[in-house]
C-alpha cells in the first residue's frame, strides 16, 4: 500500500524528481504548483504529510502553512516539511513558529528528504502503536490532559492546537515528568538517532507548546527551563 503525500512547489523539475524518487520507496506524491491548488488538493487526497516550498509566487509557503494550521479537525494536524532555498535562519524560525514540523534547505539530497519523511511518519506511527498496550492513554497533570490515543491536548477542557511534532515532543517530556532533559535527549526521544537537530529549533517548538498550554508563556509553570541544561516537565501542576 502506498502512502499519499502532497508536494506544494512551483519548481516542476524538482517536483518531478521528488515524485519519482519517493515513488520508488512506496509513496504516492501528488504535486501542486501553487498554494491555492495545494490547499484544494489537501482536502481531496488527505495526505499523510505535506512537503511545502517556502518561496512561491502568489501565496507563499508561510501563508499556506498558516492556513493549514487553521483548518478544522485532523486536517490542521497533518505534518508539514518545509523546503526553502533561502539561508536566512529567521525564515526557518518563522516557519516553525507557524507550525512546520521540520525544515530542509535547498538544494538537498533526495535520500535526506526520504529519511526526514520517514522519520516524521514513523513518529506518528510509533505513538499510535505504543498506546495500544497502555491502560491509561491519557496523561493528566492538573487541568492539562494529554490523550495519546486521540493525539489531543486540552487545558481545562479547551483544545490546544499543536503540530504532530509538537505533540510528540510534549508526550516525550510528559512521560518523563520531573526529569531534567537536555535538548539532545528530547530530540532523541522523538526522532531517533538518525537525524541531527537543526541549531536550536527545539526551543522554537517548546515556545509554541508553551503558548498552547501555559496560562502565561513568559512565566511557564508546566515546562520549565533549566539554564545551561535543557527543560523539565513539572510533575505537580494546577
Secondary structure, 3 states (H helix, E strand, C coil): CCEEEEEECCCHHHHHHHHHHHHCCCEEEEEECCHHHHHHHHHHHCCCEEEEECCCCCCCHHHHHHHHHCCCHHHHHCEEEEEECCCCHHHHHHHHHHCCCEEEECCCCHHHHHHHHHHHHHHHHHHHHHHCCCCCCEEEECCEEEECCCCEEEECCEEECCCHHHHHHHHHHHCCCCCEEEHHHHHHHHHCCCCCCCCCHHHHHHHHHHHHHCCCHHHCCCEEEECCCEEEECCCCC
